[in-house]
Amino acid sequence: MLASYKGRSLIVKTLIECGSDVDAVDNAKDSSLHKAARFGDIECCRLLLEAGADINKKNNSSDTPLDATIGAYSLRS
């Protein structure tokens, strides 16, 4: 869900309600939860987790969404 990357929680909510796969991944194997976590979008993270997104899903770098958050914030410091 590109909407999770763009911080569009209303769109994410609508896509979930329409049955979108919350664990779908991109070419880097990042899920929507990886993207929302990386950009610090708490509302999108909450929506995805409530819809059953896998918090332990690993991407091509073996990072979980939590790792993506930690990496993003360590780069900002």
Beta strands, then each sheet from edge to edge (+ up, - down):
end
